[in-house]
Amino acid sequence: MAAIPNLIPLFPLPNVVLFPQMSLPLHVFEPRYRKMVKDALEGHRTIGMTLLRPGWEVDYHGRPPVYAVGCAGVMEQWEPLAHGRYNILLKGTCRFRILEEHAGEPYRLAAVVPQPEEVGDPAALVHARSRVLAAIAKAVDGPKEMVLEPELPSDVFINAVCQSLALEPVERQSLLDCETIPARYARLLEVLEFRSLEQAHGRGGAGTVH
């Protein structure tokens, strides 16, 4: 597991969830987050991506509630633009849990603790991968095929699928919340199977499925 600083800036967004080992391009234009990027580039280059909880619109420019588990990313590439804006590319390093937030900057700072992920039994994960691929192929609105290297380790594979599929932000967050890689496979299967039921029976009857 990659080491991360104990105190990191938070970049809370309403529709973005980063997973470990995945890349995320971002365009940074708000003044507080332009300063966040500038400060991070002068230090550890680490930013903590967190998802805003529903209802964030009321206090977006303040400190609306976020989910407790996020994913730290290191800026691998950055491009300064006009008016202090940036294009950056984050590479996910590890999950973290927020302990408490600190004042002192226009952007949000938090004390965090890393959340390691247990990979589990390799043989069981091979079976889980085949089930995930079958569930994706069965989805009416899913991709006809997924171009993924068969040699990808099981954790990289599931994280790539979780970040690339067209999922709701809260669904992605529930996947990031999983504390083990086998649990993430199981959770994604639940999401995909529920969507298949919705497509088969219509969203109007989705409330009867539990």
N, C-alpha and C positions, 0 to 999 in steps of 0.2 A: 504494500500500500504506500502511495506517495505521501511524503510529509507535507503538511501545510502549516502556515503560521497560526499562532493561537488567536490573533486578532486580524480580521480581514474585512475589506469593504464588501458590502452587499449590493447587488444589482437586482432589485426586485422588479419583475415584469409580470404582466397578467396572462401571458400565453406562451412562455418559454420555460422548458425544463431541460437542463443539461444532464447528461449521464457520463459516468467515468469512461475515459479513453476515447470519447467522442469529440469532434470538432464543431465549433459553433461560430459562424460569422455574425458580427454585430455592427450596427452603425450607431455611434454615440453622438448625440447632439444636444441633450439637455445640459445646461451649465454645471449643475452639481455632479453629473456623471462624467462630463469632460474633465473636471478637476479630479474625480476619482481615478480615471485612466492615467492622467498626468502623474498623480501621486504614486500609483501602482508601478508605473514605468520607472520611477526613480527608486523603487524598492524591490519588493519580492515578486512583482508582476502577477500577483494572484488576486482573483475576483471571485466572490461567492455568488453564484446564481441562485435566486430563490423565487418561488412562485407566490404572487399575491393571492390572498384569500378572496373569495367572492365578496362583493361590496366595496372593493378597493376604490371605486370611482369617487366616492364621497370625500376621500382624503388623499388622493393620489400624490399631491405635492407635499404632503406631510409624511407621516410614517404609518401607513395603513398596515394591518396585520399580514404577516406572511406565514407560510408553512414552516414548521420547525426544522425540517430536513431539506438541505440543499446540496448542491454539488460545486466544489471549488474548481476553477479553471485557471490555467496559466496562459498569459498572452504569448502566443507563439509568433504572431505577426501583428504589426500595427502600422497604420498609415495616417499621419497627420493631414488634416484637410483644412480648408479655409474656415475662419471664424472659430478655431479651436476645436472643431469636430474631429472625430476619429472613425476610421474603419479598423476593427480589430478581429483577430481570430483567436478564440479561446480553445484550449485543449483540456477536457475534463480530467481531473486528477483523482479526486476521491469525494465520497459523500461526507457531509458534516452535519452536526446538530447544533443549532444556535443555543448558547447558554444564556447570554444576555447581550443587550445592545449598549453601545457607548456613545456619548455625545462628543462634540468637538470638531466635527466636519459637516459641511452642507449635505454630504451623502451619508448613508448609514454604515456604521461600523459595528461589528459584533465579535464577541468572544465565542469561539467555536471549538468543538471537539470532533476529531475524525471518527467516522463510522465505518469500520472495516466490513467487508463482505466475504462471507464464507462461500467458496466455490462449490463444494460438495463432491459427490461421487461422479467421476467422469462418464462412466457407463450409463448412469441414469440420465445424465444431461444429453447424451447422444439421442436417447429415446425422446426426451423432452423437446429437443430441437426438431426432430421429425414431426412431432405433433404440432408444434407451432407453425412449421412450414405448411402442413396440411390444412390447418385452420385458416391461414392466410389465403391459400389457393382457393378455399371454399367460399371465402367472403365475396359477395356480389360486387361490392365497391372496392375490393382490394386490388392490388397490382396483379397482372397476369403472371408475372414471374418476378422473383427477387434476385438481383444480381449480387450475390454475396460469395466470397471466397469460401470454399468448403473447408479450408484449413484454419479458418478463424477459430480461436479459442472460444469456449462456450460462453464466457463472460462478455467478451467483445461482441460476439454474435448477438446475444440477447439485448445488449445495450444499443447496438446499431439498429436493431429492429424497433426497439422501443422509441428511439429518437426519430426514426424515418417514417414510421407509419402515421397515417392521418388519424390521430387520437385527440380526444378532448384534453385540455390542460390538466384537469383534475384526475383523468385516467393516467396520464403520464406521471403525475405526482404520486399516485398510489403505487405505481411501479417503482419509482425512485425510493419510496418509503420501505420497500422490501429489504430486509436485513441480510438475506442470502440470495445467491444466484438461483438456486432451485426455486425459492419462493417467487422470484421475479418471473421465471418461466411459468409457474403455476398461475400467477396473477394475470399474466398476459393471455394465457389460454382462457381464463374466465372472461376477460374483456372481449376476446374474439368470439367466443361461443355465445355470449349474450348478444353481440351484434348480429350474429347469424340468426338467432331467434327473432330479433327485431325485424330483420329483413324478410324472414319467412312469414311472420305473422302480422307485420305492419306495426309501426310505432304506436298506433293508437291502443294496441293491447299490451304494450311493453310493461305496463304497471302490474300485470298479473304474473310476471316472471320474477322469481326470487332465487 
